[in-house]
Amino acid sequence: MAVIGNLLIDELPGPVIEPGGAALYLSLAAAKTGAKVGLHSVVGEDYPLQQLEKAGIELSLKRLSGAGGRTVIEYLDEGRRLTHVGPGHHVMTPQVPHPFNAAKVIVAPMPWEWQLFHLDTCKPGSAFLDPYPTLNEARWRDLSKRLDKLHFLVLNVEELEMDLKEIPEDVPILVKEGPKGGYHRPSGLRWEATSVTVVDPTGAGDSFLAGVAAGAARGLALPRCLKQGAALAAEVIQRLGSRALWP
């Protein structure tokens, strides 16, 4: 399977400075299931690749001259706040097709026009798309012309900007509901989030998606894919950053 997305350094409370970005969590979590993973991304000279290399992930990287992007993660009384610093998301986004012969492809959050670009290169029925920054009516109009590419559309109900009823029932969707778990549409099959002590929620959704996609790439039935995703999400949130996924 292939992962396309951003690699950003995370500045966590402590201070703790570690490799991060959705593509890191997706790749490490998928590799932890035993999946063969190819990662297509952009990195600055300051991005540490050791954990990705140790996990046996095949890397297709554009290397920037100088530092890459960073995400400053703060935990406030009103919740978690993320601040991006350094090169913008367009600079940190791969702008050529990935080189992997992959049965399943995760198109991670990145500027919408580049998500569509990479979706267009996917084989029919192979793509797991997490729309960025969220799905609204304008982005749905773009996406509705490419539904044949989807294995699953992945939506966070807390960030959705349109009514799910506007999306035809036959579009395969994973609806994430945070601590409550979520459900698959159209089957209505639910998964429950595992009750654990949360140290850091960063990467929970990415780890869940990686587990589902890795299971699908192996041909596992949907209930097993969802269970695998929920287990990975529970594992990652019990430690700081991506440490639970390090090989």
N, C-alpha and C positions, 0 to 999 in steps of 0.2 A: 504494500500500500504506500501511498505518497501523502505527504503533508506539505501544503504551500502556505506560508505565512511569515509573520514577523518574529525576529529574534531581538529582544531588547534586554538590556541590563536592568535588574530591579534593585532599587534602593529601599530596603525594608527597615522598619524600626529596629533600633539597636545601637548604632546603625549596622545593618548587614547588607553587603553589596554582593549580589550573586547573579548568575545568568538567569534570564527569565524570558518572557514573551510567550504568547499562545502557542507558537510553533514548537517551542521547547517542551512544554507540558504535553502537547499532543504526541510528539515524537517519542519522548521517554516513556509515556504511559502505554502507547501502542507497543513499543519494544518490550516492555515488561511482560506483556501477554505472550511473548514469543514471536510476534509478527516481524516480518522483514520490512523495514521502513526506509523510505527515501525522503529526505528533507530538502526542500527548495526554498531558499531565503536569501537575505542580504545581511551582512554583518560588518561591524566596524572593526578596526584593528584591536580594540579593547575587549572584544567579546571572547570569553573563555569557552572553548569547544570540547574540553576534556570529557565531560559527562556524556555528550553526544557520541564522541568517538569510542568511549568505553562501552557504550550500549550497542555498538556495532551498526549505527545508523549511517546509511550512505548519504553523503553530503553533496549537494549542488548549491554552491554559494557564490554570490557576487561579493567581493571584498571591497569595502570603502577605504579610501585613504583618509585616515583619521578616525576619531571616535564615532561610534554609532549612537542610536537613540537609547534613552533611559526612561524608566517609569519610576517616579517617586511615589511610594505607597504609604499612606498615613491612615491611622485608625483614630477616628474622632468620635465624640459622643453621638453625633448624628449618623455615623457609619463610616465606611471606608472611602477614602478619596485618592484618586489616581491622577498624577500630574505628569505629562510627557515633557521631556526636555531633550535638547540636542536635535539632530536631523529629523525632519518631519516624516510622517507616515508614508508619504509618496516616495521619499528617498529610501526608506527601509523596506519597500515592497518590491518583490521580484517582478520584472517587467518583460520577461521572456518565458516561453512555455517550459514546464518541467521536463526533464529528460528520461523519466522512469517509465517502465512498462508496468503500470500499476492497475490492478483490478478495481481498487477503490481509492478515492482521492478526497482528502479533507481540504476544503477551501476555507481557511481560517479568516478571522476578521482582518480586513485591510481596506483601503479606499474602494468604494463600491464599483467604480469603473474597472478596477483591476480584478475584483472578484468576478465580474462578468467576463472579463478577458480570459481568466483561467477556467471558468466554468465552460466557456465555449470550446476549450481544448479537451475537455473530458469526454470519455466514452459514454454513450447512453447508459443511464442507470448506475453510474459509478460515483457520483459526487455527493459528498456530505457538505452542505453549505450553511455556514453560520453568518447571516447577513450583517454587514457593518454600515452604520452604527446600530441600526435595527431595521425592521421591515415596516415600511409605510406604503401608501397607495402608489406613489410614483415608482418606488423600487419594485413593487409587485408587478406593475405593468411591464417593467424590463424583464423580470424573472419569468413571467407567464409565457414568454416566447421561448423559454429554454427548459421547460419542465421535464422534457425527455431526458435531460442530463442527470436528474436527481435520483439518488438512492434515498436520501432523507433531507428535508429542509429542517434546520434546527433552530428553534425559536425560544427565547426567554420571555415568558409571559409578562414579567415585570417591565420589560423594555418595549413590548410590542406597541406600535403606533397605529394599528388598524385592527378591525374586528376579524377574528378568525373565521367568522361565518361568511366573510367575503371570499375566502379561499375555497375552491371546490373540494368536496369531501374526498375525492380520489387522489388528492395530492398527499404523498406520504410525509408526515410531519412528526418530529419529536418535540413536544412542548415541555420545556423545563420550568418547574415551579419552585426552584430553590430548595429550602429545607424539607418541603413536602414531597420531593421527588419529581414526578411528572407522568406524562402519558403519551402513548403513541396514537396518532390519528391516521387512518380511520378506525383501527381495531378497538380503540379504547383501552388497550392493555396498559396497565400502570406499572411503574417501578417506585419503590419507596427508598428514600434516603436513609442510610444506616445511621443510627444514633451513636455518635462518638463525641469526644471532647474536641472542640474546634480550636486549634492553635492559630491557623492562618487559612482563610477560605480561598486564597489565591490559587487558581488553577483547577478548582473543583469541576467546573463545567467542561473545561478542556479535557481533563482526565476522563470524565464520564464519556464524552464524545469519542475519544480515542479508543476506549474499551469497546464501545458499540461498533465502531468502524472496523476495528481489528477482528472482532467476532464475525462481522459480515464478510470480511475478506476471506475468512476460513470456512465460510458456509454454515456458521452456527445459526440455529433457530433464534428468532427475535427475543424470546424470554431469556435465553442464555446470554445474548448480547447485552441486554439491559442489565442483567444481574452483574455481568462483568464490569460494565461501566460504573454502576453504583458502588461496587467494591473498590475500584480504583479511586473514585472521588472521595470515598470515606478515608482511604489510606493517605491521600495527599494532604488533606486538611488537618491531619493530626501532627504534622511537622511544619516547620517554617519553610516557605518557598517551595522549591521542587525537590527537597532533600529525600522525601519518601520514595521518589522515583529514580534516584541515582543508582546505577548498577553497582 
